Amino acid sequence: MSQTNADAVCAWVDQVLGHHKHNSPAAQASAYAPSNIALSKYWGKRETTFNLPITGSLSISLAEHGTRTGLSVVDAPQHEVILNGAQVDASSSFAVKVCQWLDQVLPADLKLRIDTHNTLPTAAVLAASARGFAALTLATNSLMGWQLPEHQLSALARLGSGSASRSLWHGFVKWQAGEQSNGSDSVAFPLASQWPQLRIGLLTVSSQKKAVSSREGMARTITTSALYNQWPQQAESDLATIETAIIAGDFETMAKTAEHNAMSMHATMASAWPPLVYWLPESLIQMQKVWQLREQGLPIYLTMDAGPNLKLLFEAKHQADVEAAFPEVQVISPFE
Ligand code: DP6
């Protein structure tokens, strides 16, 4: 990141935290944040230091599938990062990102032990940075007694990872792109709609870490894919369609638009250079199975993030059929 942009982030953080930046920390604090899956995707940044998106996006949170992060003050020269019980190497990209975020928001001499646990151990690798930075933001707010309003917590979580701005809440969450250069209006908020019958099926094809990060993938797509030119317009239109369908409880429109949105995002990636294809052969096999079942009359749709795994969208009344067709599926009820 350039020095000027880094300075702009520091200036914004100092403005938001004010004198609370130097509050005395509590001995410890802990917070939980759910994973989220975008129904209308965030793919492309208009600014990379604040993680400001080109378009808005809309997600569904995955209830008990998330991350719990505990924080405690340590008398040590550096932060200590622990993931699922094991110390993380300080040079790993995860530890570097976490420490960089903490150093932006804490007084320079305050060092923490960050103990992060993913709930529901599963093979599915799901937006780990989203829930991780959301839980870290909530826990730090509590440890430091900042008592910040939710929109500012969302903006702080976004500094760690864009999609983290949406992981502070359960249910449907919309992240508005905003217009300000410091991102003060690029924040997420929960939608009032509940959908108790909605189900998300996690189909894990591979739990390998992705070779190309979302950050790098977005940058490559924007700079080299001609198809990306049409993406912002489609993304905004899909977001509006999905939000209206959620309010109307119209499953077909919501799920169909979410699948089309995901396929279109992957098309922009595939037309980047070098090509960016996150799918594995097994992903395609499962996708075709979904399409075949749909042709046979089962209302089931899919979405995929920057990885090979599928997330199925369906309603509770079809859960038994979906489980019969995909015995390995892990079903989440986001509103129960
Ligand atoms: C495909 O939020 O992981 O999952 O802001 O660079 O950390 P950074 O990217 P990240 O990107 C998520 C991309 C996506 C779509 C989405 O979640 O909206």
Boltz pocket constraint, residues with backbone or C-beta under 6 A from the ligand:
constraints:
  - pocket:
      binder: B
      contacts: [[A, 36], [A, 37], [A, 38], [A, 40], [A, 41], [A, 42], [A, 43], [A, 51], [A, 57], [A, 127], [A, 129], [A, 130], [A, 158], [A, 160], [A, 161], [A, 162], [A, 163], [A, 164], [A, 214], [A, 215], [A, 216], [A, 304], [A, 305], [A, 306]]
      max_distance: 6.0
